[in-house]
């Protein structure tokens, strides 16, 4: 069967094939993809995976990109209900389009009794930074 480095888990095979893990498990169960059961899991030989894929598979390690997330709370004093609404609406609309593919989580709370607002931002550093710029522009206008 080759050496151990030529054996792949279902999860690794799914990654190499660009398929969901459940799909690959189904192929193994149906006998469409040959696999060897070792204990409670399966291993797929590189040759069997390549035969299934119809060509060579690139088994080089996948390099992860660094992800930097940030969270912050913005407190704004002396803000009118109209401005609070405009800030909330604008940043929520901006967050609906992911910044460089990253989702941004926003919560805006207006305290009418104190005429203040809190905006909670969490997500990729770039998206949070862009949202802070939007808030700054809205406060200056």
Number of C-alpha atoms within 10 A of each C-alpha: 11 9 8 10 9 14 21 19 15 21 17 15 23 17 15 17 17 10 12 13 17 12 12 20 18 12 15 17 12 10 10 11 17 18 22 13 9 8 6 5 10 18 19 21 22 21 17 15 22 14 14 15 13 9 10 12 15 10 14 7 6 9 6 6 6 6 10 9 14 15 14 12 13 13 12 15 12 11 17 15 15 9 14 25 15 14 21 20 13 15 22 17 10 16 19 11 12 12 18 9 9 16 16 25 16 18 13 18 14 19 14 13 6 10 14 17 24 16 20 16 23 17 20 21 18 16 24 24 14 15 21 17 12 16 19 12 11 15 13 7 6
